[in-house]
Amino acid sequence: MSIDPTQLEEAILNLAINARDAMPDGGVLTFSTRRVKVKGDPELDDGDYVELSIADTGGGMSEEVAARAFQPFFTT
């Protein structure tokens, strides 16, 4: 399994921009990776994968914003 590098770049960039906006007074944005060995997963071929984790210390979304977050063209 492989990924489209441009789509990954856009996803990471969007997450970073959203994190920046969620931390107007500063904060920490953390990107981390780890190697994961998958075996027996019904959705993935067995093998080695890279897990990407992105976290920030922002305040998060209100319930109203979270409910609409996946609507097309919705922005905060």
All heavy atoms as TSV, in Angstrom:
chain	resi	resn	atom	element	x	y	z
A	1	MET	N	N	0.853	-1.164	0.000
A	1	MET	CA	C	0.000	0.000	0.000
A	1	MET	C	C	0.905	1.235	0.000
A	1	MET	O	O	1.915	1.285	0.667
A	1	MET	CB	C	-0.896	-0.005	1.240
A	1	MET	CG	C	-1.737	1.250	1.355
A	1	MET	SD	S	-2.767	1.301	2.826
A	1	MET	CE	C	-4.139	0.334	2.256
A	2	SER	N	N	0.537	2.217	-0.776
A	2	SER	CA	C	1.286	3.466	-0.790
A	2	SER	C	C	0.302	4.619	-0.776
A	2	SER	O	O	-0.904	4.432	-0.890
A	2	SER	CB	C	2.185	3.534	-2.031
A	2	SER	OG	O	1.392	3.505	-3.198
A	3	ILE	N	N	0.835	5.826	-0.644
A	3	ILE	CA	C	-0.033	6.989	-0.571
A	3	ILE	C	C	0.365	7.992	-1.632
A	3	ILE	O	O	1.463	7.945	-2.164
A	3	ILE	CB	C	-0.008	7.640	0.812
A	3	ILE	CG1	C	1.201	8.535	0.956
A	3	ILE	CG2	C	0.072	6.645	1.898
A	3	ILE	CD1	C	1.060	9.464	2.098
A	4	ASP	N	N	-0.518	8.907	-1.895
A	4	ASP	CA	C	-0.240	9.997	-2.819
A	4	ASP	C	C	0.513	11.075	-2.032
A	4	ASP	O	O	-0.034	11.638	-1.080
A	4	ASP	CB	C	-1.565	10.548	-3.356
A	4	ASP	CG	C	-1.375	11.677	-4.341
A	4	ASP	OD1	O	-0.634	12.634	-4.024
A	4	ASP	OD2	O	-1.991	11.614	-5.421
A	5	PRO	N	N	1.768	11.364	-2.387
A	5	PRO	CA	C	2.560	12.326	-1.618
A	5	PRO	C	C	1.920	13.710	-1.555
A	5	PRO	O	O	2.006	14.398	-0.526
A	5	PRO	CB	C	3.903	12.385	-2.341
A	5	PRO	CG	C	3.909	11.290	-3.322
A	5	PRO	CD	C	2.511	10.790	-3.490
A	6	THR	N	N	1.269	14.135	-2.622
A	6	THR	CA	C	0.645	15.460	-2.630
A	6	THR	C	C	-0.531	15.510	-1.662
A	6	THR	O	O	-0.694	16.491	-0.930
A	6	THR	CB	C	0.185	15.824	-4.055
A	6	THR	OG1	O	1.324	15.785	-4.922
A	6	THR	CG2	C	-0.431	17.208	-4.107
A	7	GLN	N	N	-1.333	14.451	-1.621
A	7	GLN	CA	C	-2.452	14.427	-0.686
A	7	GLN	C	C	-1.967	14.402	0.762
A	7	GLN	O	O	-2.551	15.064	1.621
A	7	GLN	CB	C	-3.347	13.213	-0.954
A	7	GLN	CG	C	-4.177	13.361	-2.202
A	7	GLN	CD	C	-5.110	12.174	-2.413
A	7	GLN	OE1	O	-4.921	11.101	-1.841
A	7	GLN	NE2	N	-6.112	12.376	-3.243
A	8	LEU	N	N	-0.904	13.665	1.031
A	8	LEU	CA	C	-0.352	13.641	2.382
A	8	LEU	C	C	0.161	15.025	2.764
A	8	LEU	O	O	-0.103	15.510	3.869
A	8	LEU	CB	C	0.767	12.603	2.501
A	8	LEU	CG	C	1.451	12.545	3.865
A	8	LEU	CD1	C	0.466	12.189	4.968
A	8	LEU	CD2	C	2.613	11.562	3.833
A	9	GLU	N	N	0.880	15.667	1.864
A	9	GLU	CA	C	1.395	17.013	2.125
A	9	GLU	C	C	0.252	17.983	2.422
A	9	GLU	O	O	0.322	18.764	3.372
A	9	GLU	CB	C	2.204	17.505	0.930
A	9	GLU	CG	C	2.771	18.896	1.127
A	9	GLU	CD	C	3.565	19.375	-0.075
A	9	GLU	OE1	O	3.639	18.665	-1.096
A	9	GLU	OE2	O	4.115	20.491	0.012
A	10	GLU	N	N	-0.811	17.932	1.627
A	10	GLU	CA	C	-1.954	18.825	1.846
A	10	GLU	C	C	-2.627	18.547	3.186
A	10	GLU	O	O	-3.007	19.481	3.901
A	10	GLU	CB	C	-2.967	18.684	0.711
A	10	GLU	CG	C	-2.516	19.326	-0.578
A	10	GLU	CD	C	-3.571	19.244	-1.677
A	10	GLU	OE1	O	-4.771	19.169	-1.355
A	10	GLU	OE2	O	-3.178	19.248	-2.848
A	11	ALA	N	N	-2.781	17.283	3.537
A	11	ALA	CA	C	-3.406	16.935	4.812
A	11	ALA	C	C	-2.575	17.446	5.980
A	11	ALA	O	O	-3.114	18.037	6.932
A	11	ALA	CB	C	-3.596	15.424	4.911
A	12	ILE	N	N	-1.259	17.243	5.924
A	12	ILE	CA	C	-0.383	17.705	7.006
A	12	ILE	C	C	-0.398	19.222	7.087
A	12	ILE	O	O	-0.482	19.799	8.183
A	12	ILE	CB	C	1.046	17.166	6.812
A	12	ILE	CG1	C	1.069	15.652	7.029
A	12	ILE	CG2	C	2.024	17.855	7.755
A	12	ILE	CD1	C	2.377	14.995	6.658
A	13	LEU	N	N	-0.338	19.882	5.958
A	13	LEU	CA	C	-0.374	21.344	5.940
A	13	LEU	C	C	-1.678	21.860	6.537
A	13	LEU	O	O	-1.675	22.785	7.356
A	13	LEU	CB	C	-0.186	21.859	4.516
A	13	LEU	CG	C	-0.115	23.364	4.340
A	13	LEU	CD1	C	1.004	23.969	5.169
A	13	LEU	CD2	C	0.067	23.708	2.876
A	14	ASN	N	N	-2.809	21.276	6.153
A	14	ASN	CA	C	-4.094	21.708	6.706
A	14	ASN	C	C	-4.161	21.495	8.214
A	14	ASN	O	O	-4.670	22.350	8.951
A	14	ASN	CB	C	-5.249	20.981	6.018
A	14	ASN	CG	C	-5.514	21.511	4.629
A	14	ASN	OD1	O	-5.252	22.669	4.334
A	14	ASN	ND2	N	-6.036	20.666	3.765
A	15	LEU	N	N	-3.660	20.361	8.689
A	15	LEU	CA	C	-3.641	20.113	10.132
A	15	LEU	C	C	-2.767	21.128	10.858
A	15	LEU	O	O	-3.126	21.629	11.927
A	15	LEU	CB	C	-3.159	18.690	10.418
A	15	LEU	CG	C	-4.142	17.582	10.060
A	15	LEU	CD1	C	-3.447	16.229	10.104
A	15	LEU	CD2	C	-5.340	17.602	10.987
A	16	ALA	N	N	-1.626	21.457	10.275
A	16	ALA	CA	C	-0.726	22.433	10.892
A	16	ALA	C	C	-1.364	23.822	10.931
A	16	ALA	O	O	-1.272	24.537	11.941
A	16	ALA	CB	C	0.605	22.473	10.148
A	17	ILE	N	N	-2.018	24.206	9.859
A	17	ILE	CA	C	-2.679	25.518	9.819
A	17	ILE	C	C	-3.811	25.574	10.844
A	17	ILE	O	O	-3.959	26.565	11.574
A	17	ILE	CB	C	-3.191	25.824	8.401
A	17	ILE	CG1	C	-2.002	26.081	7.474
A	17	ILE	CG2	C	-4.152	27.004	8.400
A	17	ILE	CD1	C	-2.365	26.117	5.999
A	18	ASN	N	N	-4.612	24.504	10.926
A	18	ASN	CA	C	-5.687	24.464	11.910
A	18	ASN	C	C	-5.142	24.521	13.332
A	18	ASN	O	O	-5.707	25.191	14.197
A	18	ASN	CB	C	-6.545	23.215	11.720
A	18	ASN	CG	C	-7.392	23.277	10.471
A	18	ASN	OD1	O	-7.629	24.352	9.921
A	18	ASN	ND2	N	-7.837	22.133	10.010
A	19	ALA	N	N	-4.049	23.825	13.585
A	19	ALA	CA	C	-3.433	23.853	14.915
A	19	ALA	C	C	-2.942	25.254	15.238
A	19	ALA	O	O	-3.138	25.744	16.350
A	19	ALA	CB	C	-2.281	22.855	14.984
A	20	ARG	N	N	-2.304	25.896	14.277
A	20	ARG	CA	C	-1.833	27.273	14.487
A	20	ARG	C	C	-3.001	28.176	14.872
A	20	ARG	O	O	-2.926	28.952	15.820
A	20	ARG	CB	C	-1.161	27.791	13.227
A	20	ARG	CG	C	-0.713	29.253	13.332
A	20	ARG	CD	C	-0.579	29.929	12.000
A	20	ARG	NE	N	-1.874	29.968	11.321
A	20	ARG	CZ	C	-2.016	30.145	10.020
A	20	ARG	NH1	N	-0.965	30.262	9.233
A	20	ARG	NH2	N	-3.214	30.183	9.478
A	21	ASP	N	N	-4.098	28.052	14.138
A	21	ASP	CA	C	-5.273	28.891	14.400
A	21	ASP	C	C	-5.903	28.581	15.755
A	21	ASP	O	O	-6.522	29.457	16.362
A	21	ASP	CB	C	-6.311	28.714	13.293
A	21	ASP	CG	C	-5.829	29.263	11.951
A	21	ASP	OD1	O	-4.815	29.999	11.928
A	21	ASP	OD2	O	-6.463	28.935	10.926
A	22	ALA	N	N	-5.751	27.353	16.225
A	22	ALA	CA	C	-6.317	26.950	17.515
A	22	ALA	C	C	-5.447	27.377	18.687
A	22	ALA	O	O	-5.856	27.235	19.840
A	22	ALA	CB	C	-6.511	25.432	17.549
A	23	MET	N	N	-4.249	27.902	18.397
A	23	MET	CA	C	-3.323	28.303	19.466
A	23	MET	C	C	-2.869	29.748	19.243
A	23	MET	O	O	-1.670	30.002	19.052
A	23	MET	CB	C	-2.121	27.359	19.491
A	23	MET	CG	C	-2.477	25.908	19.706
A	23	MET	SD	S	-1.049	24.799	19.799
A	23	MET	CE	C	-0.393	24.881	18.136
A	24	PRO	N	N	-3.797	30.721	19.263
A	24	PRO	CA	C	-3.414	32.100	18.957
A	24	PRO	C	C	-2.403	32.696	19.941
A	24	PRO	O	O	-1.669	33.619	19.592
A	24	PRO	CB	C	-4.738	32.857	18.997
A	24	PRO	CG	C	-5.637	32.023	19.845
A	24	PRO	CD	C	-5.205	30.607	19.614
A	25	ASP	N	N	-2.349	32.157	21.158
A	25	ASP	CA	C	-1.397	32.659	22.149
A	25	ASP	C	C	-0.160	31.778	22.255
A	25	ASP	O	O	0.614	31.884	23.209
A	25	ASP	CB	C	-2.078	32.766	23.522
A	25	ASP	CG	C	-3.231	33.748	23.494
A	25	ASP	OD1	O	-3.116	34.789	22.811
A	25	ASP	OD2	O	-4.267	33.471	24.138
A	26	GLY	N	N	0.022	30.895	21.283
A	26	GLY	CA	C	1.177	29.998	21.299
A	26	GLY	C	C	0.779	28.622	21.786
A	26	GLY	O	O	-0.314	28.408	22.291
A	27	GLY	N	N	1.660	27.700	21.608
A	27	GLY	CA	C	1.412	26.322	22.013
A	27	GLY	C	C	2.427	25.406	21.371
A	27	GLY	O	O	3.436	25.858	20.829
A	28	VAL	N	N	2.150	24.139	21.428
A	28	VAL	CA	C	3.064	23.139	20.898
A	28	VAL	C	C	2.336	22.295	19.854
A	28	VAL	O	O	1.232	21.804	20.098
A	28	VAL	CB	C	3.591	22.220	22.022
A	28	VAL	CG1	C	4.489	21.130	21.456
A	28	VAL	CG2	C	4.329	23.035	23.069
A	29	LEU	N	N	2.967	22.156	18.697
A	29	LEU	CA	C	2.483	21.291	17.630
A	29	LEU	C	C	3.503	20.165	17.493
A	29	LEU	O	O	4.688	20.425	17.260
A	29	LEU	CB	C	2.355	22.073	16.320
A	29	LEU	CG	C	1.975	21.297	15.071
A	29	LEU	CD1	C	0.629	20.620	15.242
A	29	LEU	CD2	C	1.964	22.231	13.864
A	30	THR	N	N	3.053	18.936	17.647
A	30	THR	CA	C	3.962	17.791	17.647
A	30	THR	C	C	3.629	16.839	16.501
A	30	THR	O	O	2.479	16.426	16.351
A	30	THR	CB	C	3.858	17.018	18.976
A	30	THR	OG1	O	4.099	17.912	20.052
A	30	THR	CG2	C	4.845	15.873	19.022
A	31	PHE	N	N	4.635	16.518	15.715
A	31	PHE	CA	C	4.544	15.509	14.669
A	31	PHE	C	C	5.408	14.343	15.107
A	31	PHE	O	O	6.566	14.533	15.465
A	31	PHE	CB	C	5.088	16.036	13.335
A	31	PHE	CG	C	4.288	17.148	12.740
A	31	PHE	CD1	C	4.458	18.452	13.154
A	31	PHE	CD2	C	3.363	16.886	11.742
A	31	PHE	CE1	C	3.728	19.481	12.599
A	31	PHE	CE2	C	2.623	17.909	11.174
A	31	PHE	CZ	C	2.810	19.210	11.605
A	32	SER	N	N	4.865	13.146	15.056
A	32	SER	CA	C	5.687	11.985	15.389
A	32	SER	C	C	5.322	10.832	14.458
A	32	SER	O	O	4.212	10.757	13.930
A	32	SER	CB	C	5.509	11.579	16.854
A	32	SER	OG	O	4.162	11.297	17.143
A	33	THR	N	N	6.288	9.965	14.252
A	33	THR	CA	C	6.081	8.779	13.431
A	33	THR	C	C	6.596	7.563	14.173
A	33	THR	O	O	7.434	7.674	15.073
A	33	THR	CB	C	6.822	8.879	12.077
A	33	THR	OG1	O	8.219	9.025	12.323
A	33	THR	CG2	C	6.308	10.037	11.251
A	34	ARG	N	N	6.074	6.419	13.801
A	34	ARG	CA	C	6.606	5.162	14.326
A	34	ARG	C	C	6.317	4.070	13.319
A	34	ARG	O	O	5.363	4.147	12.540
A	34	ARG	CB	C	6.052	4.820	15.693
A	34	ARG	CG	C	4.616	4.378	15.705
A	34	ARG	CD	C	4.153	4.061	17.139
A	34	ARG	NE	N	2.766	3.620	17.142
A	34	ARG	CZ	C	2.363	2.415	17.505
A	34	ARG	NH1	N	3.231	1.522	17.930
A	34	ARG	NH2	N	1.089	2.091	17.478
A	35	ARG	N	N	7.151	3.086	13.333
A	35	ARG	CA	C	6.981	1.926	12.463
A	35	ARG	C	C	6.003	0.966	13.132
A	35	ARG	O	O	6.118	0.690	14.336
A	35	ARG	CB	C	8.326	1.256	12.255
A	35	ARG	CG	C	8.270	0.082	11.334
A	35	ARG	CD	C	9.650	-0.456	11.122
A	35	ARG	NE	N	9.579	-1.831	10.682
A	35	ARG	CZ	C	10.619	-2.611	10.572
A	35	ARG	NH1	N	11.822	-2.164	10.867
A	35	ARG	NH2	N	10.477	-3.832	10.156
A	36	VAL	N	N	5.049	0.474	12.354
A	36	VAL	CA	C	4.042	-0.442	12.873
A	36	VAL	C	C	4.031	-1.689	11.997
A	36	VAL	O	O	3.960	-1.594	10.777
A	36	VAL	CB	C	2.637	0.222	12.850
A	36	VAL	CG1	C	1.580	-0.742	13.347
A	36	VAL	CG2	C	2.623	1.496	13.670
A	37	LYS	N	N	4.112	-2.840	12.625
A	37	LYS	CA	C	4.025	-4.109	11.902
A	37	LYS	C	C	2.576	-4.584	12.003
A	37	LYS	O	O	2.038	-4.731	13.091
A	37	LYS	CB	C	4.969	-5.142	12.493
A	37	LYS	CG	C	4.990	-6.445	11.705
A	37	LYS	CD	C	6.060	-7.390	12.189
A	37	LYS	CE	C	7.433	-7.041	11.698
A	37	LYS	NZ	N	7.674	-7.081	10.274
A	38	VAL	N	N	1.952	-4.775	10.854
A	38	VAL	CA	C	0.549	-5.180	10.795
A	38	VAL	C	C	0.453	-6.635	10.347
A	38	VAL	O	O	1.109	-7.038	9.392
A	38	VAL	CB	C	-0.235	-4.263	9.815
A	38	VAL	CG1	C	-1.649	-4.771	9.616
A	38	VAL	CG2	C	-0.241	-2.831	10.316
A	39	LYS	N	N	-0.360	-7.392	11.060
A	39	LYS	CA	C	-0.594	-8.776	10.680
A	39	LYS	C	C	-2.018	-9.134	11.069
A	39	LYS	O	O	-2.433	-8.922	12.211
A	39	LYS	CB	C	0.393	-9.706	11.382
A	39	LYS	CG	C	0.275	-11.135	10.900
A	39	LYS	CD	C	1.397	-12.002	11.406
A	39	LYS	CE	C	1.215	-13.389	10.808
A	39	LYS	NZ	N	2.297	-14.263	11.176
A	40	GLY	N	N	-2.772	-9.630	10.103
A	40	GLY	CA	C	-4.121	-10.092	10.386
A	40	GLY	C	C	-5.182	-9.000	10.423
A	40	GLY	O	O	-6.299	-9.257	10.859
A	41	ASP	N	N	-4.872	-7.819	9.959
A	41	ASP	CA	C	-5.873	-6.751	9.901
A	41	ASP	C	C	-6.737	-6.958	8.655
A	41	ASP	O	O	-6.205	-7.114	7.561
A	41	ASP	CB	C	-5.188	-5.379	9.847
A	41	ASP	CG	C	-6.174	-4.233	9.969
A	41	ASP	OD1	O	-7.069	-4.114	9.097
A	41	ASP	OD2	O	-6.051	-3.448	10.918
A	42	PRO	N	N	-8.054	-6.952	8.797
A	42	PRO	CA	C	-8.906	-7.216	7.631
A	42	PRO	C	C	-8.861	-6.109	6.570
A	42	PRO	O	O	-9.232	-6.340	5.427
A	42	PRO	CB	C	-10.307	-7.344	8.230
A	42	PRO	CG	C	-10.244	-6.614	9.526
A	42	PRO	CD	C	-8.835	-6.758	10.011
A	43	GLU	N	N	-8.389	-4.920	6.933
A	43	GLU	CA	C	-8.375	-3.807	5.981
A	43	GLU	C	C	-6.994	-3.510	5.398
A	43	GLU	O	O	-6.873	-2.707	4.479
A	43	GLU	CB	C	-8.933	-2.559	6.643
A	43	GLU	CG	C	-10.399	-2.708	7.037
A	43	GLU	CD	C	-10.975	-1.447	7.638
A	43	GLU	OE1	O	-10.381	-0.376	7.475
A	43	GLU	OE2	O	-12.038	-1.541	8.270
A	44	LEU	N	N	-5.943	-4.124	5.945
A	44	LEU	CA	C	-4.582	-3.833	5.485
A	44	LEU	C	C	-3.848	-5.122	5.142
A	44	LEU	O	O	-4.038	-6.152	5.797
A	44	LEU	CB	C	-3.788	-3.098	6.567
A	44	LEU	CG	C	-4.275	-1.714	6.975
A	44	LEU	CD1	C	-3.495	-1.224	8.185
A	44	LEU	CD2	C	-4.144	-0.734	5.826
A	45	ASP	N	N	-2.987	-5.036	4.152
A	45	ASP	CA	C	-2.097	-6.154	3.860
A	45	ASP	C	C	-1.094	-6.283	5.000
A	45	ASP	O	O	-0.683	-5.272	5.599
A	45	ASP	CB	C	-1.334	-5.915	2.552
A	45	ASP	CG	C	-2.238	-5.923	1.325
A	45	ASP	OD1	O	-3.308	-6.553	1.388
A	45	ASP	OD2	O	-1.860	-5.295	0.321
A	46	ASP	N	N	-0.696	-7.497	5.304
A	46	ASP	CA	C	0.341	-7.705	6.310
A	46	ASP	C	C	1.617	-7.004	5.872
A	46	ASP	O	O	1.940	-6.973	4.677
A	46	ASP	CB	C	0.624	-9.196	6.496
A	46	ASP	CG	C	-0.522	-9.944	7.171
A	46	ASP	OD1	O	-1.463	-9.293	7.656
A	46	ASP	OD2	O	-0.461	-11.186	7.193
A	47	GLY	N	N	2.336	-6.429	6.829
A	47	GLY	CA	C	3.606	-5.795	6.499
A	47	GLY	C	C	3.913	-4.629	7.419
A	47	GLY	O	O	3.245	-4.399	8.422
A	48	ASP	N	N	4.956	-3.897	7.060
A	48	ASP	CA	C	5.408	-2.745	7.834
A	48	ASP	C	C	4.760	-1.473	7.298
A	48	ASP	O	O	4.699	-1.263	6.084
A	48	ASP	CB	C	6.929	-2.613	7.754
A	48	ASP	CG	C	7.638	-3.761	8.448
A	48	ASP	OD1	O	7.077	-4.305	9.413
A	48	ASP	OD2	O	8.751	-4.107	8.025
A	49	TYR	N	N	4.305	-0.637	8.214
A	49	TYR	CA	C	3.673	0.630	7.885
A	49	TYR	C	C	4.297	1.735	8.722
A	49	TYR	O	O	4.965	1.467	9.728
A	49	TYR	CB	C	2.168	0.581	8.178
A	49	TYR	CG	C	1.401	-0.306	7.228
A	49	TYR	CD1	C	1.342	-1.683	7.422
A	49	TYR	CD2	C	0.732	0.222	6.135
A	49	TYR	CE1	C	0.645	-2.505	6.549
A	49	TYR	CE2	C	0.031	-0.585	5.252
A	49	TYR	CZ	C	-0.008	-1.939	5.474
A	49	TYR	OH	O	-0.691	-2.742	4.608
A	50	VAL	N	N	4.039	2.969	8.336
A	50	VAL	CA	C	4.456	4.124	9.121
A	50	VAL	C	C	3.200	4.791	9.653
A	50	VAL	O	O	2.272	5.094	8.895
A	50	VAL	CB	C	5.267	5.138	8.279
A	50	VAL	CG1	C	5.570	6.384	9.092
A	50	VAL	CG2	C	6.546	4.504	7.776
A	51	GLU	N	N	3.165	4.978	10.960
A	51	GLU	CA	C	2.048	5.675	11.598
A	51	GLU	C	C	2.470	7.124	11.825
A	51	GLU	O	O	3.541	7.387	12.368
A	51	GLU	CB	C	1.719	5.025	12.939
A	51	GLU	CG	C	0.625	5.729	13.717
A	51	GLU	CD	C	0.403	5.076	15.057
A	51	GLU	OE1	O	-0.364	4.099	15.122
A	51	GLU	OE2	O	1.032	5.526	16.038
A	52	LEU	N	N	1.644	8.052	11.405
A	52	LEU	CA	C	1.889	9.470	11.597
A	52	LEU	C	C	0.899	9.991	12.619
A	52	LEU	O	O	-0.309	9.778	12.483
A	52	LEU	CB	C	1.721	10.231	10.276
A	52	LEU	CG	C	1.740	11.754	10.333
A	52	LEU	CD1	C	3.080	12.264	10.827
A	52	LEU	CD2	C	1.409	12.323	8.955
A	53	SER	N	N	1.396	10.648	13.644
A	53	SER	CA	C	0.554	11.218	14.687
A	53	SER	C	C	0.833	12.711	14.770
A	53	SER	O	O	1.993	13.132	14.762
A	53	SER	CB	C	0.871	10.543	16.027
A	53	SER	OG	O	0.129	11.150	17.064
A	54	ILE	N	N	-0.241	13.495	14.829
A	54	ILE	CA	C	-0.107	14.947	14.923
A	54	ILE	C	C	-0.981	15.413	16.077
A	54	ILE	O	O	-2.159	15.066	16.152
A	54	ILE	CB	C	-0.538	15.630	13.606
A	54	ILE	CG1	C	0.299	15.096	12.445
A	54	ILE	CG2	C	-0.423	17.150	13.719
A	54	ILE	CD1	C	-0.166	15.531	11.078
A	55	ALA	N	N	-0.403	16.194	16.987
A	55	ALA	CA	C	-1.137	16.673	18.153
A	55	ALA	C	C	-0.769	18.127	18.414
A	55	ALA	O	O	0.318	18.585	18.053
A	55	ALA	CB	C	-0.798	15.823	19.374
A	56	ASP	N	N	-1.699	18.853	19.034
A	56	ASP	CA	C	-1.390	20.229	19.435
A	56	ASP	C	C	-1.999	20.491	20.805
A	56	ASP	O	O	-2.808	19.716	21.298
A	56	ASP	CB	C	-1.896	21.243	18.396
A	56	ASP	CG	C	-3.405	21.318	18.306
A	56	ASP	OD1	O	-4.044	21.760	19.284
A	56	ASP	OD2	O	-3.954	20.958	17.251
A	57	THR	N	N	-1.582	21.588	21.408
A	57	THR	CA	C	-2.060	21.947	22.737
A	57	THR	C	C	-3.157	23.009	22.670
A	57	THR	O	O	-3.428	23.683	23.648
A	57	THR	CB	C	-0.905	22.445	23.622
A	57	THR	OG1	O	-0.292	23.575	22.995
A	57	THR	CG2	C	0.121	21.355	23.858
A	58	GLY	N	N	-3.805	23.120	21.513
A	58	GLY	CA	C	-4.903	24.075	21.351
A	58	GLY	C	C	-6.119	23.671	22.165
A	58	GLY	O	O	-6.203	22.569	22.701
A	59	GLY	N	N	-7.078	24.577	22.220
A	59	GLY	CA	C	-8.262	24.372	23.045
A	59	GLY	C	C	-9.280	23.415	22.472
A	59	GLY	O	O	-10.221	23.027	23.158
A	60	GLY	N	N	-9.134	23.015	21.227
A	60	GLY	CA	C	-10.089	22.092	20.626
A	60	GLY	C	C	-11.288	22.826	20.042
A	60	GLY	O	O	-11.376	24.047	20.074
A	61	MET	N	N	-12.221	22.056	19.512
A	61	MET	CA	C	-13.404	22.611	18.860
A	61	MET	C	C	-14.592	22.585	19.813
A	61	MET	O	O	-14.720	21.661	20.619
A	61	MET	CB	C	-13.772	21.783	17.625
A	61	MET	CG	C	-12.766	21.827	16.519
A	61	MET	SD	S	-13.328	20.892	15.076
A	61	MET	CE	C	-12.730	19.264	15.483
A	62	SER	N	N	-15.457	23.582	19.661
A	62	SER	CA	C	-16.717	23.543	20.400
A	62	SER	C	C	-17.556	22.406	19.827
A	62	SER	O	O	-17.305	21.911	18.727
A	62	SER	CB	C	-17.460	24.869	20.245
A	62	SER	OG	O	-17.901	25.034	18.893
A	63	GLU	N	N	-18.592	21.994	20.553
A	63	GLU	CA	C	-19.455	20.914	20.069
A	63	GLU	C	C	-20.109	21.302	18.747
A	63	GLU	O	O	-20.245	20.473	17.851
A	63	GLU	CB	C	-20.522	20.581	21.109
A	63	GLU	CG	C	-19.983	19.817	22.305
A	63	GLU	CD	C	-21.088	19.377	23.248
A	63	GLU	OE1	O	-22.200	19.075	22.787
A	63	GLU	OE2	O	-20.812	19.326	24.461
A	64	GLU	N	N	-20.491	22.567	18.608
A	64	GLU	CA	C	-21.133	23.041	17.376
A	64	GLU	C	C	-20.187	22.921	16.187
A	64	GLU	O	O	-20.562	22.448	15.118
A	64	GLU	CB	C	-21.579	24.493	17.534
A	64	GLU	CG	C	-22.194	25.077	16.287
A	64	GLU	CD	C	-22.520	26.552	16.417
A	64	GLU	OE1	O	-22.569	27.064	17.551
A	64	GLU	OE2	O	-22.709	27.184	15.375
A	65	VAL	N	N	-18.939	23.348	16.374
A	65	VAL	CA	C	-17.961	23.272	15.287
A	65	VAL	C	C	-17.634	21.814	14.978
A	65	VAL	O	O	-17.574	21.423	13.810
A	65	VAL	CB	C	-16.682	24.064	15.636
A	65	VAL	CG1	C	-15.578	23.797	14.632
A	65	VAL	CG2	C	-16.993	25.562	15.700
A	66	ALA	N	N	-17.450	20.991	15.982
A	66	ALA	CA	C	-17.126	19.577	15.773
A	66	ALA	C	C	-18.228	18.868	14.982
A	66	ALA	O	O	-17.943	18.022	14.132
A	66	ALA	CB	C	-16.899	18.876	17.106
A	67	ALA	N	N	-19.485	19.240	15.233
A	67	ALA	CA	C	-20.602	18.615	14.528
A	67	ALA	C	C	-20.598	18.952	13.042
A	67	ALA	O	O	-21.108	18.189	12.226
A	67	ALA	CB	C	-21.925	19.050	15.154
A	68	ARG	N	N	-19.992	20.066	12.665
A	68	ARG	CA	C	-19.984	20.500	11.269
A	68	ARG	C	C	-18.625	20.324	10.591
A	68	ARG	O	O	-18.477	20.619	9.412
A	68	ARG	CB	C	-20.367	21.985	11.207
A	68	ARG	CG	C	-21.766	22.253	11.739
A	68	ARG	CD	C	-22.153	23.699	11.622
A	68	ARG	NE	N	-22.178	24.080	10.211
A	68	ARG	CZ	C	-22.089	25.326	9.785
A	68	ARG	NH1	N	-21.965	26.314	10.639
A	68	ARG	NH2	N	-22.124	25.595	8.502
A	69	ALA	N	N	-17.651	19.840	11.304
A	69	ALA	CA	C	-16.273	19.824	10.819
A	69	ALA	C	C	-16.080	19.093	9.493
A	69	ALA	O	O	-15.194	19.446	8.719
A	69	ALA	CB	C	-15.351	19.221	11.880
A	70	PHE	N	N	-16.885	18.092	9.208
A	70	PHE	CA	C	-16.692	17.319	7.989
A	70	PHE	C	C	-17.652	17.700	6.864
A	70	PHE	O	O	-17.703	17.040	5.840
A	70	PHE	CB	C	-16.785	15.818	8.291
A	70	PHE	CG	C	-15.637	15.349	9.145
A	70	PHE	CD1	C	-15.814	15.121	10.485
A	70	PHE	CD2	C	-14.372	15.171	8.601
A	70	PHE	CE1	C	-14.756	14.698	11.293
A	70	PHE	CE2	C	-13.307	14.764	9.379
A	70	PHE	CZ	C	-13.494	14.520	10.735
A	71	GLN	N	N	-18.381	18.779	7.060
A	71	GLN	CA	C	-19.248	19.276	5.983
A	71	GLN	C	C	-18.387	19.921	4.906
A	71	GLN	O	O	-17.447	20.661	5.222
A	71	GLN	CB	C	-20.247	20.301	6.505
A	71	GLN	CG	C	-21.289	19.737	7.446
A	71	GLN	CD	C	-22.218	20.816	7.969
A	71	GLN	OE1	O	-22.094	21.985	7.660
A	71	GLN	NE2	N	-23.150	20.403	8.803
A	72	PRO	N	N	-18.693	19.666	3.649
A	72	PRO	CA	C	-17.915	20.300	2.575
A	72	PRO	C	C	-17.983	21.827	2.685
A	72	PRO	O	O	-19.029	22.393	2.977
A	72	PRO	CB	C	-18.603	19.817	1.297
A	72	PRO	CG	C	-19.344	18.596	1.688
A	72	PRO	CD	C	-19.717	18.770	3.133
A	73	PHE	N	N	-16.874	22.463	2.504
A	73	PHE	CA	C	-16.739	23.919	2.460
A	73	PHE	C	C	-16.971	24.602	3.804
A	73	PHE	O	O	-17.059	25.816	3.868
A	73	PHE	CB	C	-17.659	24.534	1.393
A	73	PHE	CG	C	-17.539	23.859	0.066
A	73	PHE	CD1	C	-18.567	23.086	-0.431
A	73	PHE	CD2	C	-16.367	23.983	-0.676
A	73	PHE	CE1	C	-18.445	22.443	-1.664
A	73	PHE	CE2	C	-16.231	23.345	-1.899
A	73	PHE	CZ	C	-17.271	22.576	-2.405
A	74	PHE	N	N	-17.072	23.851	4.915
A	74	PHE	CA	C	-17.235	24.474	6.224
A	74	PHE	C	C	-15.894	24.989	6.714
A	74	PHE	O	O	-14.887	24.308	6.626
A	74	PHE	CB	C	-17.804	23.486	7.240
A	74	PHE	CG	C	-17.852	24.031	8.641
A	74	PHE	CD1	C	-18.761	25.008	8.981
A	74	PHE	CD2	C	-16.957	23.600	9.593
A	74	PHE	CE1	C	-18.815	25.532	10.263
A	74	PHE	CE2	C	-16.989	24.106	10.882
A	74	PHE	CZ	C	-17.926	25.077	11.216
A	75	THR	N	N	-15.870	26.207	7.200
A	75	THR	CA	C	-14.660	26.756	7.811
A	75	THR	C	C	-15.048	27.375	9.136
A	75	THR	O	O	-16.191	27.773	9.349
A	75	THR	CB	C	-13.988	27.834	6.934
A	75	THR	OG1	O	-14.913	28.905	6.736
A	75	THR	CG2	C	-13.572	27.256	5.594
A	76	THR	N	N	-14.092	27.457	10.026
A	76	THR	CA	C	-14.377	28.022	11.348
A	76	THR	C	C	-14.241	29.509	11.313
A	76	THR	O	O	-13.393	30.154	11.126
A	76	THR	CB	C	-13.466	27.405	12.420
A	76	THR	OG1	O	-12.104	27.499	11.997
A	76	THR	CG2	C	-13.820	25.967	12.654
